[in-house]
Amino acid sequence: MLASFTVLTLDLGGSGPIDGLRRAAATVFSPFRSSADGVSEPFDNAWDGISGYHDLEEENERLRRRIDQLEGQRVGDEVARRQNADLKKALQLRDSSDLPSAAAQVVSGPLTSFDASVEIDRGSGDGVKKGMAVVTDAGLVGRIIRVTGSRAAVQLITDPAFAFGVRLVKGGDVGIARGMGRRGTLEVADGITRASSVSRGDDLITSGLPNSSLPRDVNVGRVVSIGVTSDRTEQTLVLEPAANLRGLSYVTVLLCAESCT
């Protein structure tokens, strides 16, 4: 006991002989420890691989399911596209991309702040007729209301006297849109019931009602606010036009005279 106590005391005190013995022992046994570490390392790695294999299988299974979902969605989208094309053909429906058109430049803007029309450099000599729809790549601009040989006036969709059918892209509900004049917006106050699911940001397109001069599925605008009618039976929607009506330079006239649907 006395000897053990003496060695412990010298070790704690950092005695030179004890430190020397410790360093010598470390030198002697270091190769054996390194060899043991080298021998055990492959087993450790193998164990890590075995224990992580189950997690890898689960991740692979999740990826396979996701790939299957995407493949099913792709096929479903292709089927829906073909069915839509077949249905349009059977019903003899046309959209704006199927129609003959004429590009035109806007040569005159609204004459007064109350005016909601512009003038373009195309007229009857170019096949333009009253009632034809006018669009940009962004969406609906308006319709032709007056025509001369080389000029035509376009009534903008923000004109309160311009009413036309629209349809919600998300739910398919059909309503009537009307311009709100100087506010630069449109209002849908007829046709959208309280039960219809509508949210801010929802898109509306032309409905293509029978005998309409406007083609179906042309972008009109998106919902910026939602209210209710005075009798609280329907919703009222305020739309921001998709086309930039304040910065019109070039437009396209869709050359369908009587019915674009």
Secondary structure by P-SEA (a helix, b strand, c coil): caaaaaaaaaaaaccaaaaaaaaaaaaaaaaaaaaaaaaaaaaaaaaaaaaaaaaaaaaaaaaaaaaaaaaaaaaaaaaaaaaaaaaaaaacccccccbbbbbbbbcccccccccccccccccccccccccbbbbccccccbbbccccccbbbbbccccccbbbbbbccccbbbbbbbbbccccccccccccccccccccccccccccccccccccccccbbbccccccccccbbbbbbccccccccccbbbbcccccccc
